Amino acid sequence: MVKFTQRLDRNNKIYIVKPLRQAGLTNTVEILPNSQAAVIYKAGTPIKDIIASLETVMVDLRYHLKREEAKQKQ
């Protein structure tokens, strides 16, 4: 998966990068945050599709976690 890093602008707003807009994040998006992370999805996306996508992201995050833990053991 591709990881995007985006700083907030001087008005504390975030810019949605072009690859994400081209992938479908256009017009209205919904953001579901908590204190550590947020989910951004196109408004009106069925919840089951969001969950399926999040499961894919979780697999990738677990892979990166295992790599970090392996590096720390060395």
C-alpha positions in Angstrom: 0.0 0.0 0.0 1.0 3.5 -0.6 1.4 5.8 2.4 0.7 9.5 2.1 2.1 12.1 4.5 0.4 15.4 4.4 0.9 18.4 6.7 -1.9 20.7 7.7 -1.7 24.1 6.1 -1.5 27.4 8.1 -5.3 27.3 8.5 -5.1 23.7 10.0 -6.7 22.2 6.9 -5.6 19.2 5.0 -5.2 18.9 1.2 -6.4 15.6 -0.3 -3.5 14.6 -2.6 -4.2 14.0 -6.3 -3.8 10.2 -6.3 -6.5 10.0 -3.7 -8.8 12.3 -5.6 -8.2 10.3 -8.8 -9.0 7.1 -6.8 -12.5 8.4 -6.0 -12.2 10.7 -3.0 -13.9 13.6 -4.7 -16.8 15.9 -3.9 -18.0 15.0 -0.4 -16.0 12.7 1.9 -16.9 11.5 5.4 -14.3 11.3 8.1 -14.7 9.0 11.1 -12.0 9.8 13.7 -10.9 8.8 17.1 -8.0 10.1 19.1 -5.4 8.0 17.2 -6.6 7.6 13.6 -9.3 8.5 11.1 -11.1 6.8 8.3 -11.8 8.9 5.2 -14.3 7.6 2.7 -16.5 8.9 -0.1 -19.9 10.0 1.2 -22.5 7.3 0.7 -20.1 4.4 0.6 -21.8 1.3 2.0 -20.5 0.4 5.5 -19.7 -3.2 4.4 -17.4 -1.8 1.7 -15.7 0.5 4.2 -15.1 -2.4 6.6 -13.7 -4.6 3.8 -11.3 -1.9 2.9 -10.3 -1.4 6.5 -9.6 -5.1 6.8 -7.1 -4.8 3.9 -5.5 -1.8 5.6 -5.2 -3.7 8.9 -3.4 -6.6 7.1 -0.9 -4.1 5.8 -0.5 -2.4 9.2 0.1 -5.8 10.9 2.8 -6.5 8.3 4.6 -3.2 9.0 4.3 -3.9 12.8 6.0 -7.3 12.4 8.8 -5.7 10.4 9.3 -3.0 13.1 9.3 -5.6 15.8 11.8 -7.7 13.9 14.1 -4.7 13.5 13.9 -3.9 17.2 15.0 -7.4 18.1 18.2 -7.1 16.0 
